[in-house]
């Protein structure tokens, strides 16, 4: 799994966990819905840390909580 796919997967996982739609997450985090949809669909290949921080703030979680999953812990190095 790529880092981009891991981020998209984590966003969807958190939406499910918190009972939110993508638009709901966009509203509480002040991130445009189009930005979230682009991250999830893979159009945005490199979502910025500021965007991820806004999502975390909207969900009232830390960046550590966002990234502290087996998916991120098991990512293979993308530059070899």
Secondary structure, DSSP 8 states (H G I E B T S, - for coil): --HHHHHHHHHHHHHHHHT--HHHHHHHHT--HHHHHHHHHTS-SS--HHHHHHHHHHHT--HHHHH-SHHHHT---S--
